[in-house]
């Protein structure tokens, strides 16, 4: 039924629950699991120094990409530890909801599994703004995990 499952992750508790659900679904269907962490461009004034790793990186975008790569990689590693043979990690720069949908299209995902709310700012009352937008924009099924 599902050959490729995409799970966007941001390190939040709800994205971790979505990851566990996606892992179980991928195991059940023998699907490939793609973990994706989207980071947004920040000007030097907006960049959070708390995201910078101990080694000094040249630009804030480099720090954000490294941070996003770590989050996606940790999610992939968890999937592999749970017995999933085909799991891959990606970090992508862009506006989160559009980047997730474009990534799903580019990688021919059959399903997007995402948390109801993430670490982003408050945007929706029942769903987070990213999950709401993804479910509105995606042309494939989306499973929103609470």
Secondary structure, DSSP 8 states (H G I E B T S, - for coil): --SEEEEE--S-HHHHHHHHHHHHHHHHHT-EEEEEEEE----TTT--GGG--SS--SSHHHHHHHHHHHHHHHHHHHHHHTT-S-EEEEEEES-HHHHHHHHHHHTT-SEEEEESS-SS----SSS-HHHHHHHHH-SSEEEEE-
